[in-house]
Amino acid sequence: MLMAYLPKQETALFMYSGPRRTEREATLNVPKSFLGEDIETYIAFISDDRTMISRSIYTGKLTYGSVKPLLMDHSF
């Protein structure tokens, strides 16, 4: 799961089901209307059989449009 929270807008954007972990990347599309907004980002994982769910992990704050997309490389 990917989540982007926009505090000023009091809005959250979600991707509940993303690519498999082996793909090593995921993209959450944010509307262009949020350009310049601060975004708090989070990620969580769920097993294929849906029996195990991780706690969410805070992945940082960014200002939409001011940085290149975040690329994370975590080995589990």
C-alpha positions as CSV (number, residue, x, y, z in Angstrom):
1,M,0.0,0.0,0.0
2,L,1.2,3.5,-0.8
3,M,-0.3,6.6,0.8
4,A,0.3,10.3,0.3
5,Y,-1.2,12.6,2.9
6,L,-1.6,16.3,2.0
7,P,-2.0,18.1,5.4
8,K,-3.0,21.5,4.0
9,Q,-5.8,19.8,1.9
10,E,-6.7,17.3,4.6
11,T,-6.7,14.7,1.8
12,A,-5.1,11.3,1.5
13,L,-4.4,9.4,-1.7
14,F,-4.0,5.6,-1.6
15,M,-2.9,2.7,-3.7
16,Y,-4.2,-0.3,-1.8
17,S,-2.8,-2.9,-4.1
18,G,0.4,-2.3,-6.0
19,P,3.0,-4.3,-7.9
20,R,4.7,-7.3,-6.4
21,R,7.7,-6.6,-4.2
22,T,9.9,-8.3,-6.8
23,E,9.2,-5.4,-9.2
24,R,11.1,-3.2,-6.7
25,E,9.1,0.0,-7.5
26,A,5.6,1.5,-7.4
27,T,4.2,4.8,-8.5
28,L,1.3,6.7,-6.9
29,N,-0.1,9.2,-9.2
30,V,-0.8,12.6,-7.7
31,P,-3.0,15.1,-9.5
32,K,-1.3,18.2,-10.9
33,S,-3.6,20.4,-8.9
34,F,-1.5,19.5,-5.9
35,L,1.7,21.0,-7.4
36,G,3.7,22.8,-4.8
37,E,1.9,21.1,-1.9
38,D,3.7,19.4,1.0
39,I,3.1,15.6,1.0
40,E,3.7,13.1,3.8
41,T,4.4,9.7,2.4
42,Y,3.9,6.2,3.9
43,I,4.2,2.6,2.7
44,A,3.0,-0.8,4.0
45,F,3.2,-4.4,2.8
46,I,0.7,-7.3,2.8
47,S,1.4,-11.0,2.1
48,D,0.0,-12.7,-1.0
49,D,-2.5,-14.7,1.1
50,R,-3.5,-11.5,3.0
51,T,-2.8,-13.1,6.4
52,M,0.2,-10.8,7.3
53,I,0.2,-7.0,7.1
54,S,3.1,-4.8,8.1
55,R,2.9,-1.7,10.1
56,S,3.0,1.4,8.0
57,I,6.4,3.0,7.5
58,Y,6.8,6.8,7.2
59,T,8.9,7.4,4.1
60,G,9.3,11.2,4.4
61,K,7.9,14.6,3.5
62,L,8.3,16.2,0.1
63,T,7.0,19.1,-1.8
64,Y,5.2,17.9,-4.9
65,G,7.0,19.1,-8.0
66,S,10.2,20.2,-6.3
67,V,12.1,16.9,-6.4
68,K,12.5,13.9,-8.7
69,P,10.4,10.8,-7.8
70,L,11.7,8.9,-4.7
71,L,13.4,5.7,-5.6
72,M,13.8,3.3,-2.7
73,D,15.9,0.2,-2.8
74,H,15.3,-2.0,0.3
75,S,16.3,-5.6,0.6
76,F,14.1,-7.7,2.8
